[in-house]
Amino acid sequence: MNTAKLHNDGVFHLLHLTYGATSEEAERVLRNTRARPGTVEELLDMDKRYPEMKSRFPIVAIGREPNGRLRVGFVHSGCSKENLSQIFRNGVWSANCRFLGFAF
């Protein structure tokens, strides 16, 4: 897992699974490594601070709505600074994606 400082008070992690995984599987692996999944809002903050990262690999945030439904967003080289792709995804992410998380 790659780590980097995001806020003065927090460290973000980018989990790289070397295989295609569902959002639920990536969420489970993040929690098993003592990290909580990053939210879409945190992903946008990270992208503002480190815009070059998305040119290397897509970065995924796996948030949850109050009703428990996944709210997934991702940034990639095709996204502008001000937007991201946001979907409710049931499929498998490619093996080159990184999943945003924060240490407990």
N, C-alpha and C positions, 0 to 999 in steps of 0.2 A: 504494500500500500504506500503510495506517495503521500507525503504530508507537506504542508506549507502554512505559513501564518496568514490568516485572513483578516481578522480584527485584532486590535491590541489585546483583547481578552480571549481570543479563540484560535484554534488551529483547525484547519479543514483537512480532510483526508480525501484522496481520490482512490477509490477502490477499483482495481483492474482485475476483472475475472478473465481468464484466458480462454473462455468459451462463451457461447451465446447463453444468455440468462434472461429470465422473466424479471419484471419489476419486483415481484414478490420474493423471488429468490435473492436478488441483490439486496433487498431490504433485510432479509433474514441474515445474510452474510455480514452486512454492516453491523447489525445488532450483536452478532456473535463475536465481532472483533471490537466490541465495546465502543461503537460509534452509532450515533443516531443519524438516520437519513436526513440530508439537507433539504430545505424547502425550496420552492420555486423562487421566493423572494431572496433567499440566501444565494441561490445560483445567480440571480441577476446582479447582486452585490459583488460576488466573486468575479463575474464577467466584466464588470466595470473596472475592477482593480487589476485584473490579469487578462485583458482581452486576447492576448496572443495564445493563451492555452487552448482555446477552441480550434485553432488552426492545426493543432497536433492530433486531436482526437475529440469526438463528441463527449460532452459532459452532461450527465443526467442527474436531476433532482427528483427524489421520490417522496413527495409529501402526501399527507392525508387530509381530507376534508373532515369537518366535525362528524359527518355521518359514517366515516371510516372508508369512504371511497378514495381510491388512489387519485392524486393530482400530480401528474408527472410533467415535467418540463425538461427541455434539453437545449443546449446551445451547441452549435457546430460552425464550421468555417463559412457556411452560407448565411449565417445570421448577422444582422447588423448589430451595432452596439446597443441599440434601444429595444431589440425584440428577441424573442426566443420562440421556439416551437413548443406548444403546449398541447398535450393530448391525454386522453384516458387510454392507456395502452394495455392490451392483454397479450401481446405477442412477445417475441424473443428479441432482445437487444443484441446487436452484433458484438463480437468478441473484442473489438477495438474501443468500445465505450468505456468511460470512467464514471463511477457513481460517487456523487458528493456526499460526504458525511462529516460529522463533528464528534470529537471525543466526548464521552460522558463526563 
